């Protein structure tokens, strides 16, 4: 559910949505884990504020580039439900994580710090390296400093642990991923992944190297082939033709572990049947090669804009 408030005195619009713990929208605050408020500012950027519904305390503060380009720019801060800081990050004007990022334990003690040196060329930001600076356990004991020592990194319920030397991974790294469904063991030499093996809950093994450590889904022949297919097979609804509809229908879908397109949805519709026509043409597309993580086929969410213009 979306609540829209017009702040006439400041010429700003606010949009409020309610979400469960996994981030999916709920119908009311009573069923929500957190509340998200987007405030469009005069310069078209969007202030993002999330609050835990049970405590009204801050969950996240940041800024989107604008309402359509929802990537973060500038400082971003997240907090745990107990009010302690979870992370501090800085993003470039084009949404790239830069400078120094800090991550904290739930008790407020510093856990990790990474440095992201970068350069800007023709308004495009490129990170030149990723350097680990610090790792401390929850008691505050420093186990890694200046890029040397032991680190334990958890990202979105995935866990990786091993040694760094001169900011580079070395030796055997172990951990788990996809919510603990898989464990892995990897061998690094001076930061390069030489070999890895994942194991599922029934003992099935998946081997991989740096080349197939993580690969995105791939449409047969490439994404341009899919775009050409859509252009040749999209059926413009009669009502859309009569009303000279022009613009972009934004769709989203999931490539499942078999490469099938599932959960096809219209994120932004132009009306007059254009969204439903987009769904129908996507349903006729070919299977993809699935995304791979540590040798394991995984579900991957995908967004695809479909540009409609009868004058072209």
Secondary structure as UniProt FT lines:
FT   STRAND          2..7
FT   HELIX           8..10
FT   STRAND          12..19
FT   TURN            21..22
FT   STRAND          25..26
FT   HELIX           29..31
FT   STRAND          34..40
FT   TURN            42..43
FT   STRAND          46..52
FT   TURN            53..55
FT   STRAND          58..64
FT   STRAND          74..79
FT   TURN            81..82
FT   STRAND          85..91
FT   TURN            93..94
FT   STRAND          97..104
FT   TURN            106..107
FT   STRAND          110..116
FT   STRAND          118..121
FT   TURN            122..123
FT   STRAND          124..127
FT   STRAND          131..136
FT   TURN            138..139
FT   STRAND          142..145
FT   TURN            146..147
FT   STRAND          148..155
FT   TURN            156..157
FT   STRAND          158..165
FT   TURN            166..167
FT   STRAND          168..177
FT   TURN            178..181
FT   STRAND          182..189
FT   TURN            190..191
FT   STRAND          192..199
FT   TURN            201..202
FT   STRAND          205..208
FT   HELIX           210..212
FT   STRAND          214..215
FT   STRAND          218..219
FT   TURN            220..221
FT   HELIX           223..233
FT   HELIX           238..242
FT   TURN            243..244
FT   STRAND          247..255
FT   TURN            257..258
FT   STRAND          261..268
FT   TURN            272..273
FT   HELIX           274..283
FT   STRAND          288..289
FT   STRAND          291..293
FT   TURN            294..295
FT   STRAND          296..298
FT   STRAND          300..308
FT   TURN            310..311
//
